[in-house]
Amino acid sequence: MRIDSVEAIAIEIPLPRQFAGSVYAMTTRCAVITRIRTADGLASEVYNGDNREHGADLVRIITEEIAPLILGEDAAAYERLWAKTHRITIPNRDRKLAMEAIACVDTAVWDLLGKRAGLSVRQLLGGFRDALPIISIGGYYQEGKTLLDLAKEMEQLRLQGMGGCKVKVGGLSPEQDAERVRAALDGAGEGFMIAVDANRGWSTADAIRFARLIEELPIAWFEEPCQWMDEARAMAEVRRATRIPINAGQSEYSAHGVRRLVAAGAVDIVNFDASEAGGITEWRRAAALCALHDIRMAHHEEPQIAAHMLAAIPHGICVECFADPARDPLWPHLLPEAPRPKEGWLAVPDRPGFGITLDPAAVAKYTIASARA
């Protein structure tokens, strides 16, 4: 299974409106498609990552820096490939960007492994179950959006087959966002999971104040409560001050960063993002670390990848997506055969690899950069 060629394609789709969290606003949906072909005729095709405004840079790194290191190598030797590609992170550079490029290639390698074995990646990674709960990312800030609008959004998500929603907080005062959370719960109804995500928006004091305002409510987790400067220590302080589970990890770009959070006593749940941080091979290390410390695993976005990983392990909680096609036009446009949520659950396809079949017309329409090595 010698690697014969590597291709990377950056795509970008304009969104019809702005989607805002506490410290950011999204106006495009981006991704990088990676294709690897082997000398014996196997072909992988995957896409990674929502945070890909720098897609053209990733295409260059993949085809000019990583491909020369792996062309001619055995794709089955995934740890060897990962070690070789990781060398590009050692010189002084934007290391997160390098880890994103490694993630794209490593994900494609795991797709090849599954296709060679005739197994899904879920089965390769452990096959603990074949379906898992699915929640939507939602509750965005929008000018003119009322508490009633937020409640109706939760009702609509349930009708779309979602089992819950991760609601944005951290952009207003703790008191105002606590009102928004109560409105979301009112609209959600019994059995619908509500988590809250501050996206590193608050000071430690405000995060604790918010947690105490909603502590009596059935909140699944409080995600990234504190600003970035000293967040491991800060989240540990928030965690000691509330019974609400603390979730973080998506902003780390190595398993070593997850180890730092665990060592600080900062997390109950880790949502380490394989698409942002070195791919499936690095994610396995973070997942094993969490298993040894009785820490549950979630994942930041990308259900087409994350569902396989989280369903494979006993400590995976749920997969998350953007249920609103206005926020994520990729799932309906690029994955016409993907399984859809039903009654709060997502079945994980057992097609070989990740089971991704991309719509070539959509890929061609939204490509902004591409290269092949």
ABEGO torsion letter per residue (X at the ends): XBBABBBBBBBBBBBABBBBBAABBBABBBBBBBBBBBAAGBBBBBBBEABAAAAAAAAAAAAAAAAAAABGBBAABAAAAAAAAAAAAABBBBAAAAAAAAAAAAAAAAAAAAAAAGBBAAAAAGGABABBBBBBBBGBBBBGBBAAAAAAAAAAAAAAGBAEBBBBBGABBAAAAAAAAAAAAAAAEBGBBBBBBAGGABBAAAAAAAAAAAAABBBABBBGABBAAAAAAAAAAAAAABABBBBBGAABABAAAAAAAAAAGABABBABBAAABGEAAAAAAAAAAAAAAGBBBBBBEGAAAAAAAAAABAABABBBBBABAAABAAAAAABAABBBBBGGBBBBBABBEAGBBBBAAAAAAABABBBBX
